């Protein structure tokens, strides 16, 4: 089997270049792995194609580290969900929950399911987190509002924005050694809610926060998707020049990605209208 190239890390824009996988091209800004471990080991859905993710998960399970294995699956679920791959997101979420109902893994699985259209299941998982972690600041002020807000944007964006207000104090913090960006999803969901509410300036501000938080976003999908979100806000606000630059930044990051990624298809179609 061919040796895999090292995946792209989140670096300043002028240094970025997409890396190639030997089977499936993975977009820059997509996580090099579904989880981040203490020693920097990572795995994601793509690694599963090579058998590497299964090896990491199996090793973690053999060592009695089911939470670490669940974290890999849960993070992969979230990333697939935000890329628009609902079926894969659901599969990873189910795998994560079969391994553990730990705080961080259940949060990412629930968020993935909310994004993938499994609202009832996501709400149930959120209620369970609320019951089991009544005094956990991150759960109560970041995780729960983010899941519940993700269930609302298209139907009630104003309520989603209200729900996310308590997260503002904590969203740029690092809640877990297993994944730096758990809190940052609150910012992204707020940006999406602001777009749905047609509050273009607020949406742009939220997505810019993620772009500026490279040390936290690392290689999460939302690190690149923030450029797309910002471009959508700028175009809707009537600033075609800025929007064009944002779309170009996003498409440059993902120029070698597989063309069948749903959100990439959307971005290319939208960019054609921006030009």
PyMOL commands that set and color helices and strands:
alter all, ss='L'
color gray80, all
select helices_A, chain A and resi 13-15+45-50+52-62+66-83+86-99+103-115+119-132+137-150+153-169+184-196+200-212+214-217+221-236+240-253+262-274
alter helices_A, ss='H'
color red, helices_A
deselect
rebuild
show_as cartoon
